[in-house]
C-alpha cells in the first residue's frame, strides 16, 4: 500500500525536528568546557571583549576554532548558552572566595570550607556542584569574567548572608551539564555586536569645538556677504549721485540760457520739462544744434511735457 505524499512530508518533518532537537541539546564535558574557556581567554587577550561581552568577530572565531579542536559543529547560540552558565558559576565562586572560610586550591581545582559554611550557600543552584567537583578552570574564568560580577552581587549577597533557599534544583556536575538558555545575557551581547559596527561619536570637547568652528564659518560668510552688499550699495549711490550731479536742473538751465532765439513760453515750458531726470539727461547729451530742435519739438505742445 502506497503511503500518501502528505503523510510522507509529515514523517520527514518529524525526523528533521527530532534531528534539530538532538543537535540543540549539547552535552558539555570537562574537556569541551576547558576548550571553550581557553578560546575565550585567547579572545580576551586579543582585545575582542568590550563592556563584558564578546563582539561578533570573537564569536565567529570561537565557533570556528571550537569545531576544529573538538569536531563539534555547535553554533554561536549553543556556545553562548554555555558562556552564560560559566559566567553565573564564576560569579558564585568569586563570592565564595570573598568569604574568609572559603579557599580554592589551584592544583586540584577544589574549594575548601567547613560544612557549616557550605550549608549557608546550599540554596544556590551551583553550590552542590562546586562543592563536589570544584572548578579546575577557575583561573581562566577569572580572566574572562573579571569585570562581570556586578549584576550578581546583590543576589549572591542575600544568599550567602541569609542562607536563602532556592527553588531551582541543580545537581549535575560541572563536567557533564546540558546547555541552558541565556536570554538575559544574549540581548546585551547582541547589542555589543551591533555597537561594534556603529561609528564612534566624537568626544564632547571635539563636538563643541567643531560646532564653534562651524558657527564661526557661517557667521564669517554672512558678514562677508553683508559687506559685499554694502559695497555694492555704496557704488550704486555714488553712480546715482554722479549721474544726478552731471544731469542736474542747474546744468540744464545754464545750457538753456546760452540758447538764442528761444521764446519765453518755450523757455518756461522747458523748465517744467527738466523736472524729468530722463529729459535732463537727454537734453544735456544732445549736441548744441540738436538741443534747440528737441526743445521746440517737446515744448511746442505743453502736454508733451507731462507725457515724457
ABEGO torsion letter per residue (X at the ends): XBBBAAAAAAAAAAAAAAAAAAAABBBBBAAAAAAAAAAAAAAAAAGABBGGBBBAAAAAAAAAAAAAAAGBBBBAAAAAAAAAAAAAAAAAAAAAAABAABBBBAAAGBBBBBAAAAAAAAABAAAAAAAAAEBAAAAAAAAAAAAAAAAAAAAAAAAAAAGBBBABBBABBAABBBBBBAAAAAAAAAAAAAAAABBBBBBAAAAAAAAAAAAAAAAAAAAAAAAAAAAAAAAAAAAAAAAAAAABAAAAAAAAAABBGBBAAAAAAAAAAAABAAAAAAAAABBAAAAAAAAAAAAABAAAAAAX
